[in-house]
């Protein structure tokens, strides 16, 4: 997996990860978003076929102090 994390340029509480599957078989992953003083968020599970790109994203609660980090987990 080759992944890039991002935070939306107009909504600093919305972020995610775009991943390209560089393996020989399908891979399922999700984003893990750290939300400061609010509960952390797990993005939607996404399955990508070899050579394809998928996106998992999530939105922190309105009272969050902002996204403190984004990573991904292969399921």
N, C-alpha and C positions, 0 to 999 in steps of 0.2 A: 504494500500500500504506500502510495505517495500522497501525503495530505497537506493541505494549507488551511490554517484557521483564519477566521475573519470576524470582525465586529461591524455591524451595519453603520454606514456613515451618517445616517439620519436618526438612528435609534440605538443609543449606546448600551441598551439593555438586551439587544437582540444580536445573537452571534451563532456561529456554527463552524463546520469543517467541510471542505470539499476534498474527496479522496478519489484517486485514480487507482484502479486495480491493476497491479503489475504482475500478478500471479497467473498460474495456469488454470485456476478454477474460480468459481464464484466466492465472494467474501462478503460477510455481513458485518456492519459496524454501526456505532452511534457516537454522537458528540457528548462530551462531559463538560458542562459549563459551570464554572465557579462564580457564584453570584454575590460575593461580598457578605453583607449582613443579612441577606435573604437566603432561603434554602437553595442549594445547588439544583441545577436542572440537567436532566438526561434528554438528549435529542431523540428523534424518531430513529428506529432501526431501518437501515437501508442495505439492500443487497445489490452488489455491482458485479457484473460479468467481467471477464478478462478484457483489459483495454478500455473499459468504460469508466465514466466519472459519476459519482453520486454525492448527494449533499444531505447532511443531518444538521438540524438547527434547533434552537430553543430560545425562549424569552424569559429573562429574569423578572421577578416581581417588581412592581412599581416602586416599592420602598427599598429596593436593593441599592447598595452604594456603588454599583457598577460591576461589570464583568472583570474578574480578577485573573482569569485564565481560561483557556479552552484546550482540551485534549480529545483523544478519541480512544475508543475501546473496540477491538475486533472481538466479535461474539463467537 
